Amino acid sequence: MTTAQPSLPCAPWEEAADGPDADAPLVLAAPGPHGPVVHAANPAALTGGTKRGMRLTDARALTPELQVVEADLRGDAEALRRLTLWSRRWCPWSASDGADGLVLDTTGSDHLWGGEAAILADMEMRLADLGQDARLAVAPTHGAAWALARYGDLRENCGPSALKARLAMLPVAALRLDGATLLTLRRLGIKRIGDLMLIPRATLERRFGRDGRALMTPLRRLDQMTGDLPEPIVSPAPPQRFRVVHRLAEPVMDPQPLLPEPLGMLCAEMADAGQGLRGIRLELYRTDGTASRFETGCSQASRDPAHLLNLMARHFESLDAGFGFDTLSLEALRPEPLSAAQIRLDGGVQSDVALATLIDRLAVRLGPQAVQLPDPRESHLPERADAWSPAVRRADLLAPGGLGGGGMIAASRERPVRLLHAPERIEVLYAVPEGPPVRFKWRRKPYVIRRHQGPERIAPEWWRARPGTRLRDYYKVEVEAGERYWLFREGILGDGRGDTPDWFLHGLFA
Amino acid sequence: MTSSASDPAPPAFTETFCSTRDGAGTGLVLAQMDAVLARMPGGKGPVLWVQEARAAQEGGVPCQRGIAELGLNMPILRIAARSAADALWAMEEGLECAALSAVVGEIWGNPKALDFTATKRLALRSRQSGVPFWLLRPDGVADLSVAPDRWRVSATRSSDNPWDARAPGRARWLADLFRTRRGAPATWVAGHDPAAHRVDLVAALPDRALGEGDDRAAQPALRSVGGGG
């Protein structure tokens, strides 16, 4: 017995609709063979005449105020995969069905939920809690459930005895056929499945059986639907979970010396499965019923007990033991494939492993925000082009040639070796109409400019900046004593974006 | 010491005192790093740059593109440590990791955590792993330390720019090697030659740069505006 559930891609467009206006017509666009097509549409767009699969230009012609968001097909597939695993709360055998459906084999599980009607009601409620608007059906075969969920009534439950009569009423589109076959059937005047059932099998086989699609012909689909041809559901195995629970005979006050044994078991288990962990969770259960949890992440998949032990050591510094701990539990978070690594002939460790280990150790003690890597972006604005971001998830960039100019655009002029966190306003003591000021004061100390180079004009990024943001004219200047600074003037006089422009100091040259 | 030389063999641990008001200390450290790493086999790993909060606040953060212009294009792993003790711990951790090509530490002023013992620990770790180490002391006062080379750096007038007489040229610093185990302390005008991966040291003589005969003529902006107004 099977249940199907379509209309998945609603979730992303509902999220997108949160931003502007839920009542405005909105569609998700996906690339088609002849330009973008409508992948999904919200109710406002559907009432305007937009249909799934329509060209985007046609949809725009129907509804000029249509808002378009790019569809995230890969994200949808991942969400469906997770939903498939989640749906095993009702029955142990589930699989995704196409790009927008789930199929569950509820045979033998429905009585645990109080019958088929009850299981359907429970599914609908829980999926609605997830924000999914699901259409559900129960039928004896996969094909029939697929058809009833999409073309049948609400929450339809069709028993084996009434199956053929019910299917005969459905349109031929419910047969899961491709577009060309459906077109042929329509040209032949066959509209309902009942029309197809009346045609002798030999005739159908002769007309449709020769084009190489052995299981996609109307006859095969009909047989699968009625149960004459088996259609097994392949249920993907859930990802392996790695967890070791260590129960102690006596409560201990200091569990740290006991940790290596379960950790070694966990790492051995992961090594057998060819997996490494990106995070580890340690749970310590006290005799009085409270538990202390500790989680830490790794910048690279690892299954090295010594390294993991090192990362967790800090947790034990401020641990309240109470009356002692009686259970330890270790769980691997975010497991990833990790093949066995060859150790070097001189016994040293690989440099990328050594770096990932260093990043983990620094991040555990100083906080993940404190360990930073350059995050170069394609921008001319210095503070955007030379931004920093946490290194914990990006350690692979440290491999040789990893940051090789990715996203970095070559500066047209020299750049300073140090950039201040934020440009600091300088007080102009003696200005000239052209070029940088002659005398200025920075951090309460006066300077006289001796030489200068510039300007280098950097315009604001209009697609991101607030309206009224002014351009910057950067100068490299050298003052009397020899210090070299990077100054800029924000705006020019008469640009209509404020009065006399201010001067700022942004960087220090070597 | 000769009047013109390049620094032949800088030690593995160098302490540099500078001001947060200029980039001279950073410039000299980067020049020395370029010279050292060019001669080290496989010196292509990332640089660990540990900054204490006050040093980053006063002197800003290193700028990857500006540093890449000097010829150092390895990635920088920056540590924003909250306190000097955290920064020193991070430097010690970094100096144990031989995959790094260099470690630069920045500690503002003279915190209590940075005492003789702390510098000794850093020097020992640097010697064990072979990772060269530069300790920048912006706005610091020279106290006890085991660093074999201790510099005091300030900016000085740059060389002439061959393309534009009014523009600053190649950076030069007044570098005072006030303690060293390799010879007599001396003061130089230092410069960086990125093409040859070399730090040039010239005796600090009060000579003037070319084309700068008249001091007033060197400041055309001042004079022209003063005359016009």
Boltz contact constraints between the chains, C-beta under 6 A:
constraints:
  - contact:
      token1: [A, 351]
      token2: [B, 99]
      max_distance: 6.0
  - contact:
      token1: [A, 354]
      token2: [B, 97]
      max_distance: 6.0
  - contact:
      token1: [A, 354]
      token2: [B, 99]
      max_distance: 6.0
  - contact:
      token1: [A, 355]
      token2: [B, 99]
      max_distance: 6.0
  - contact:
      token1: [A, 358]
      token2: [B, 97]
      max_distance: 6.0
  - contact:
      token1: [A, 361]
      token2: [B, 93]
      max_distance: 6.0
  - contact:
      token1: [A, 362]
      token2: [B, 90]
      max_distance: 6.0
  - contact:
      token1: [A, 366]
      token2: [B, 86]
      max_distance: 6.0
  - contact:
      token1: [A, 370]
      token2: [B, 79]
      max_distance: 6.0
  - contact:
      token1: [A, 370]
      token2: [B, 80]
      max_distance: 6.0
  - contact:
      token1: [A, 371]
      token2: [B, 79]
      max_distance: 6.0
  - contact:
      token1: [A, 372]
      token2: [B, 78]
      max_distance: 6.0
  - contact:
      token1: [A, 374]
      token2: [B, 64]
      max_distance: 6.0
  - contact:
      token1: [A, 386]
      token2: [B, 63]
      max_distance: 6.0
  - contact:
      token1: [A, 386]
      token2: [B, 64]
      max_distance: 6.0
  - contact:
      token1: [A, 386]
      token2: [B, 65]
      max_distance: 6.0
  - contact:
      token1: [A, 388]
      token2: [B, 78]
      max_distance: 6.0
  - contact:
      token1: [A, 398]
      token2: [B, 46]
      max_distance: 6.0
  - contact:
      token1: [A, 398]
      token2: [B, 75]
      max_distance: 6.0
  - contact:
      token1: [A, 400]
      token2: [B, 44]
      max_distance: 6.0
  - contact:
      token1: [A, 403]
      token2: [B, 75]
      max_distance: 6.0
  - contact:
      token1: [A, 411]
      token2: [B, 65]
      max_distance: 6.0
  - contact:
      token1: [A, 415]
      token2: [B, 63]
      max_distance: 6.0
  - contact:
      token1: [A, 415]
      token2: [B, 65]
      max_distance: 6.0
  - contact:
      token1: [A, 415]
      token2: [B, 66]
      max_distance: 6.0
  - contact:
      token1: [A, 416]
      token2: [B, 63]
      max_distance: 6.0
  - contact:
      token1: [A, 416]
      token2: [B, 66]
      max_distance: 6.0
  - contact:
      token1: [A, 417]
      token2: [B, 23]
      max_distance: 6.0
  - contact:
      token1: [A, 417]
      token2: [B, 26]
      max_distance: 6.0
  - contact:
      token1: [A, 417]
      token2: [B, 63]
      max_distance: 6.0
  - contact:
      token1: [A, 417]
      token2: [B, 66]
      max_distance: 6.0
  - contact:
      token1: [A, 417]
      token2: [B, 67]
      max_distance: 6.0
  - contact:
      token1: [A, 418]
      token2: [B, 23]
      max_distance: 6.0
  - contact:
      token1: [A, 418]
      token2: [B, 26]
      max_distance: 6.0
  - contact:
      token1: [A, 418]
      token2: [B, 59]
      max_distance: 6.0
  - contact:
      token1: [A, 418]
      token2: [B, 60]
      max_distance: 6.0
  - contact:
      token1: [A, 419]
      token2: [B, 60]
      max_distance: 6.0
  - contact:
      token1: [A, 419]
      token2: [B, 61]
      max_distance: 6.0
  - contact:
      token1: [A, 419]
      token2: [B, 63]
      max_distance: 6.0
  - contact:
      token1: [A, 420]
      token2: [B, 60]
      max_distance: 6.0
  - contact:
      token1: [A, 432]
      token2: [B, 221]
      max_distance: 6.0
  - contact:
      token1: [A, 432]
      token2: [B, 225]
      max_distance: 6.0
  - contact:
      token1: [A, 438]
      token2: [B, 221]
      max_distance: 6.0
  - contact:
      token1: [A, 438]
      token2: [B, 222]
      max_distance: 6.0
  - contact:
      token1: [A, 451]
      token2: [B, 166]
      max_distance: 6.0
  - contact:
      token1: [A, 451]
      token2: [B, 167]
      max_distance: 6.0
  - contact:
      token1: [A, 451]
      token2: [B, 168]
      max_distance: 6.0
  - contact:
      token1: [A, 453]
      token2: [B, 167]
      max_distance: 6.0
  - contact:
      token1: [A, 478]
      token2: [B, 158]
      max_distance: 6.0
  - contact:
      token1: [A, 478]
      token2: [B, 168]
      max_distance: 6.0
  - contact:
      token1: [A, 482]
      token2: [B, 155]
      max_distance: 6.0
  - contact:
      token1: [A, 482]
      token2: [B, 156]
      max_distance: 6.0
  - contact:
      token1: [A, 482]
      token2: [B, 157]
      max_distance: 6.0
  - contact:
      token1: [A, 483]
      token2: [B, 22]
      max_distance: 6.0
  - contact:
      token1: [A, 483]
      token2: [B, 155]
      max_distance: 6.0
  - contact:
      token1: [A, 484]
      token2: [B, 168]
      max_distance: 6.0
  - contact:
      token1: [A, 508]
      token2: [B, 22]
      max_distance: 6.0
  - contact:
      token1: [A, 508]
      token2: [B, 23]
      max_distance: 6.0
  - contact:
      token1: [A, 509]
      token2: [B, 23]
      max_distance: 6.0
  - contact:
      token1: [A, 510]
      token2: [B, 23]
      max_distance: 6.0
  - contact:
      token1: [A, 510]
      token2: [B, 27]
      max_distance: 6.0
  - contact:
      token1: [A, 510]
      token2: [B, 171]
      max_distance: 6.0
